[in-house]
Amino acid sequence: MLNNLRDSLHSALGKIGRGFAGTGLSPNFWTSVGLVFAFGSGMIYGLNIEFGLIIGGILLLLSGFFDIVDGQVARVTQKISKKGGFLDSVFDKIAEVVIFLGILIGGFAEPYLVFLAITLSLLVSYVRSRAESFGINLQGVGIGERAERLLVIAILGIVGGIITEIKFMEYAIIIVIIISVITFVQRIVITAKNLGD
């Protein structure tokens, strides 16, 4: 869903891409930076330190920001490559697993909910990958792509760090489960229709 907003933000994203491209650092470098921030976020969640939800949420937002930067730098420098796309995709999945693992170890949600969330999140990505192997583009399809899922976790986690009486992170995980199920079904239906008999 957020991917569909990228066209309307084309000018602003282009400026970000040109700014970071000016450093001379490769798109893969910025992909790695995003992964490092994701690991930092997962570690903070797992340690469950004071203000951990706020710090972890900020690190997660920074990870998401650099997930945008790498693609924009690749476009600006015309260094879009299969290798870069592959690394970006793999690093995204690693980052997502690390985030959920941190939430699980930190005890911010029931283990079975975290298990459901990560399983469904990976299934959403798997369906897109399989569909694309048949030439069907599912980018932007569904209300619970990776960006939306991690944004829900980051924002509600930060709110939970401020309003500690309510388990906002657990609600975030439940929301992730719901939007992942919906997206999973949407993608299966669209792929099945496009494949025909």
Residue pairs with C-beta under 8 A, 6 or more apart in sequence:
1 140
1 142
1 143
1 144
1 145
1 148
2 145
2 147
2 148
2 151
3 139
3 140
3 145
3 147
4 140
6 13
13 68
13 72
14 72
14 75
14 76
16 68
16 69
16 72
17 69
17 71
17 72
17 73
17 75
17 76
18 76
20 30
20 69
20 72
20 73
21 72
21 73
21 76
21 77
25 73
26 73
26 79
27 70
27 71
27 73
27 74
27 77
27 79
27 80
27 84
28 70
28 83
28 84
28 87
30 66
30 69
30 70
30 73
31 66
31 67
31 70
31 84
31 87
31 88
31 91
32 91
33 66
33 69
34 62
34 63
34 64
34 65
34 66
34 67
34 69
34 70
34 91
34 95
35 63
35 91
35 94
35 95
37 59
37 60
37 62
37 63
37 66
38 59
38 60
38 63
38 94
38 95
38 96
38 98
38 99
39 95
39 98
40 59
41 56
41 57
41 59
41 60
41 63
41 98
41 99
41 102
42 56
42 95
42 98
42 99
42 101
42 102
42 103
43 102
44 52
44 55
44 56
44 59
44 102
45 52
45 53
45 56
45 99
45 102
45 103
45 105
45 106
45 108
45 157
46 101
46 102
46 103
46 105
46 106
47 106
48 105
48 106
48 107
48 108
49 55
51 161
52 106
52 161
53 108
53 157
53 158
53 160
53 161
53 168
53 169
54 157
54 158
54 161
54 162
56 102
56 157
57 153
57 154
57 155
57 157
57 158
57 161
58 154
58 158
60 99
60 150
60 153
60 154
60 157
61 151
61 154
63 95
63 150
64 147
64 150
64 151
64 154
67 88
67 92
67 147
70 84
70 88
71 88
73 79
74 80
74 81
74 84
89 129
92 125
92 146
93 122
93 125
96 118
96 121
96 122
96 146
96 149
96 150
97 118
97 122
99 150
99 153
100 114
100 117
100 118
100 121
103 109
103 114
103 153
103 169
103 173
104 111
104 114
104 115
108 157
108 160
108 167
108 169
108 170
108 173
109 167
109 169
109 170
109 172
109 173
110 170
113 170
113 173
113 174
113 177
114 173
116 177
117 149
117 173
117 176
117 177
117 180
120 176
120 177
120 180
120 181
120 184
121 146
121 149
121 176
121 180
123 180
123 184
124 142
124 144
124 145
124 146
124 180
124 183
124 184
124 187
125 146
127 138
127 184
127 187
127 188
127 191
128 138
128 139
128 141
128 187
130 191
131 137
131 138
131 187
131 190
131 191
131 194
132 138
134 191
134 194
134 195
136 190
136 191
136 194
136 195
138 187
138 190
138 191
141 183
141 186
141 187
141 190
142 179
142 182
142 183
142 184
142 186
142 187
143 179
143 182
143 183
143 186
144 176
144 178
144 179
144 180
144 182
144 183
145 183
148 179
149 176
149 179
149 180
152 172
152 175
152 176
152 179
153 169
153 172
153 173
153 176
155 172
156 168
156 169
156 171
156 172
156 175
157 168
157 169
157 172
159 168
160 166
160 167
160 168
160 169
160 172
